[in-house]
Amino acid sequence: MQSRKSNHFIFTCVGIGTFIALLNSSLITTILPNIRQSLKISTGQADWLVLIFLLVMTVSLIPLGRLSDIWGQRPLLLTGYIVFVCAAAVCGYSYNFLSILIGRALLGLGSAMILSVGPAILTTTFPSDQRGKVLGIQALITYLGLSFGPLIGGSITQFFGWQSAFLISIPLGIIGFIFCFTSVPQRSTVNTTIDVRGIVVFLVFMTSATLLLNSTIISNFHIVVWLLLLSLPVSLLQFLHIERKAALPMIDFSLFHIQNFKFGLVGAASNYLCFYLVLFIIPYYLNNILKSPPVQIGFFLTIPALIMTIVSPIAGTLSDRFGARIFSITGMCFSVISLTIFASVGIIIKPVTFILVIGGLICTGLGIGIFAAPNNSAIMSAVPQTHQGMASGTIATFRNIGMILGTTLGGTFFDLIYKYILDAGNTSSRAFLSAFSLVMLAAVFLGILGIICISHMDKRSQYRQHNPT
């Protein structure tokens, strides 16, 4: 039995990795104009710096999670820290587009290695009566990285240059590596081979899906879009065929017979969609409609993070006692309420708008803070010990799917509606408000679907171990 002090070191190791991975996922949005101007690259090239990180991380999470079950969680986490630190250095010392593109891709790979094993390490380290609390704090760290990334990136860039925004992760990554090397034990692994065919086909499928959801970046390459439309269903069917026949598959589809696993994953994707949509599109509303200065926008975006700081550990701790489902449903309800509030700001007079925005951001913080830890705990607790890495990588993948969908809804879908309303003869501000409200209403519908899925979770078996075979 490990000592409590050792457990704290392990949690610190996972927490540092989670924070720097999500920090580098979100800070790029603020510093992208500075990078574009400094390196003299086009807007399309700059967009690829966002997409390449998200693409590499998304396609790698589940294969790496399965690899950790075979190779071990400790070696993968150590390797992830090494890759991440080297990648941050490449980005920080880049002076051309190719080098920073490679650096961002490596950052995505290092982040995937870290995030794919984090929940698995915590689940196997802490007893079930502490699991919700620990995962609650880890969920808080996840959202802090996402929420404060733009503010930290912008502040550092303003005073020290955009390269420093990447370099700040290096000392944190080194500290995380030291904690991992000295405190994380090597646990028993599965004695089997890697499902290489399944991994390759899965990479093709996830790459096709990610690029199609962000097709505006490749819209000038029509042949590529058509090839992706063809490869998406073909690779999906081939992947399902391979995994069903594989003796030891990368994804054990029998896990989806577990209610808490399948419904919890869909709920996680829905919750992250709601959160990332708000994080992505609200700054544009504050800037374009309310004419808020950057400092005020930064203040607004800290509201959800402050709410999370308070409620996330509490929700995680209470879920250990009362079960996960009620907290997951409550969190999703707050997320839907926040989106409903934002959908209404287009028809409300301006003096009241600030109050509505603050109220919406408070509900956003409550939604993600109450939801994440209980939901993750319910998923991980329902999965056998031998599949913890697979489940951990799957959670992270569905989280990224939610982020991608939130970005697509807030970007591509918003632009299409905005241009249509603008072409109909409306003013730019009216077109913006109408598109803003319609996008938020679409997200409300998706959030309600998330609530329906979560309501089917088994409230009585939060910590019951299921046999997937």
Buried (B, 14 or more C-beta within 10 A) or exposed (E): EEEEEBBEBBBBBBBBBBBBBBBBBBBBBBBBEBBBEBBEBEEEBBBBBBBBBBBBBBBBBBBBBBBBBBBBBBBBBBBBBBBBBBBBBBBBEBEEBEBBBBBBBBBBBBBBBBBBBBBBBBBBBBEEEBBBBBBBBBBBBBBBBBBBBBBBBBBBBEEEBBBBBBBBBBEBBBBBBBBBEEBBEEBEBBEEEBBEBBBBBBBBBBBBBBBBBBBBBBEEEEEEBEEBEEBBEEBBEBBBEBBEEBEBBBBBEBBBEBBBBBBBBBBBBBBBBBBBBBBBBBBBBBBBBBEBEBEBBBEBBBBBBBBBBEBBBBBBBBBBEBBBBBBBBBBBBBBBBBBBBBBBBBEEEEEEBBEBBEBBBBBBBBBBBBBBBBBBBBBBBBBBEBBBBBBBBBBBBBBBBBBBBBBBBBBBBBEEBBEEBBEEEBEEEBBBBBBBBBBBBBBBEBBBBBBBBBBBBBBEBBBEEBEBE
